[in-house]
Amino acid sequence: MVNEGEFLEMTNHFKEVVEKKDAEILQLKKDMMLIYGLIRASDENWEDIHFVELIRDYASTFCSKFLEK
């Protein structure tokens, strides 16, 4: 059986885990929206190689960070 102290410790740990995951999800959403915005902005200007490289580099970094977790 779990006593009250252990239960409190478990709930605090669970709260920390949930808060960490919420922060990661928020960052994931921000990164996805930035990539989407860059793609939308470049819709009319695909000839600008700098823009395409910027999107590719950011998406690559984003995916690498996401897959490491």
C-alpha positions in Angstrom: 0.0 0.0 0.0 1.1 3.5 -0.7 1.1 5.8 2.3 0.1 9.5 2.2 3.6 10.8 1.9 4.5 8.5 -1.0 1.2 9.4 -2.7 2.0 13.1 -2.4 5.5 12.5 -3.8 4.1 10.6 -6.7 1.5 13.3 -7.5 4.2 16.0 -7.3 6.4 14.1 -9.7 3.4 13.5 -12.1 2.7 17.3 -12.0 6.3 18.0 -12.9 6.2 15.6 -15.8 3.0 17.0 -17.1 4.3 20.6 -16.9 7.4 19.6 -18.8 5.5 17.9 -21.5 3.1 20.8 -21.8 6.1 23.2 -22.3 7.4 20.8 -25.0 4.1 20.7 -26.7 3.8 24.5 -26.7 7.3 24.8 -28.2 6.4 22.2 -30.8 3.3 24.2 -31.8 5.3 27.4 -32.0 7.9 25.7 -34.2 5.3 24.2 -36.5 3.5 27.5 -36.9 6.8 29.3 -37.7 7.6 26.7 -40.4 4.1 27.0 -41.8 4.4 30.8 -41.8 7.7 30.6 -43.7 6.2 28.3 -46.3 3.2 30.5 -46.7 5.4 33.6 -47.1 7.5 31.9 -49.7 4.5 30.7 -51.8 5.0 33.6 -54.2 8.7 33.6 -54.1 10.2 30.1 -54.5 13.0 31.5 -56.7 14.5 33.1 -53.6 17.0 30.4 -52.6 17.8 32.1 -49.3 14.1 31.7 -48.2 14.1 28.0 -49.2 17.3 27.4 -47.4 16.0 29.1 -44.3 12.9 27.0 -44.3 14.9 23.8 -44.9 17.4 24.6 -42.2 14.8 25.5 -39.6 12.7 22.4 -40.4 15.8 20.2 -40.2 16.7 21.6 -36.8 13.2 21.3 -35.6 12.9 17.7 -36.6 16.2 16.8 -35.1 15.3 18.3 -31.7 11.9 16.7 -31.8 13.3 13.2 -32.7 15.9 13.4 -29.9 13.2 13.3 -27.2 
